[in-house]
Amino acid sequence: MSIQINRILTDFILRSKLIQTPTELDQLVLKTKKSLNLAYRYTEEKLNEKQVSARWKFLTPRRLQSMRQREKGPKYLKLGGAKNSSVFYKVADVEEWIIEQYQLEPFIEQQ
């Protein structure tokens, strides 16, 4: 567990001991949930092009670059504004994109 998530949960436990009404508890739960979601977003595993290609062989670095140029493919993070800035992909975004690419063949009734 990351240090950030551990801190959020510890804060929740300590604050929950001071709660006196159900409304206060609801507010604390909502605040904690938002904090955990934000912390998870920043700690989620990110891969560079080579790491993506090693995990999913059909997504070569060249193919990823081509898809970015055509504004296609999985979501990515680009750090910096330069043309050759580092690009990273969240594992969940790549997996989501792969699932979206599945095409089911239409059921053709044989006569």
N, C-alpha and C positions, 0 to 999 in steps of 0.2 A: 504494500500500500504506500502511496506517495506521502511525503511529509505534509503536503498541503491538505490532502484528504484526511489524514490522521488529525491534523489541527482542527479542521472543520467539525469532525465528529466529537473530538474532545470538548470543543466549545459548546456543541449541542448538549452534551451530557451535563456539563456544568450549569448552563443556563436553564436546562429543564428542571433542575432541582429548585430553582427560584420561582418557578411558574405557580400562579395561584388560580388562574381561570382557564377554562377550555379555549377561550378566544386567544389568550396569550400563547397557549400551546400550538394552536393552529398557525398563528403568525410565525412562531419559531420554526415549525416544520416547513412552511413555505420558504422562509428565508434560507434555511439549511439546504433544502432541495435545490434552490437556485444556485447556491454556492457550490454544491457538489457537481451540478451539471457544468458549471463554468470551469471548475477545477479539472473535471474529466476531459473536457474539450481541449485543454492545454496540455494534458499529460498523455493523450492518446498517441499511440505509436505512429510515427511518421517515417516514410521510406523515401530515399532518393530514387532516381530513375533506374540505376543499376540494381538496387534492392528489389524494386517492383518487378523488374525483368527476371531476376533470379527466382522470385516466388511464382510469377505467372509468365511462363516462357514465351507466350504469344505476344506479350507486351514488351517489345524491345525498346531500348532507349530511343532509337530513331522513330519508331511508330508513335511513342508517347509525344515526342517533339512535333511530329507531323499533326497529330490530333490537336495539340495545343494551338498550333498555328491556324488550324481550321475551326478552332473553338468547339471541338468535339472531345469525347473521351471523359475520363473521370475528373472530378474536381481536383484542383491542386493549389498549393501554396507557393508563391514566389517571394523569396526574401530579397528585397532590394529592387531598385528600378532599372538596373542595367540589363542589357540584352542577355548577358551570360550569367545572370544572378542564379543562385541555387533554387532548385524546384523540388518540392516535397509533396508526397501523396499520403493522405491518411488511409490506413488499411480499410476502414469501414467505407470510405468513399469509393475506393477501387472495387471492393466487393459489391457495393450497391450498383455501380456502373455495370459490372459484369452481369449481374442478375437482370438489369434492364435490357441487356442485349439478347437475352434468350428470346427466340422466336419459335412459337409453337406452330407446327404445320396444321393447317385447317383439316378438320376431320372430313374425309371424303367418303361418302357412303358408296360401297361397291354394289353394283346392280347385277 
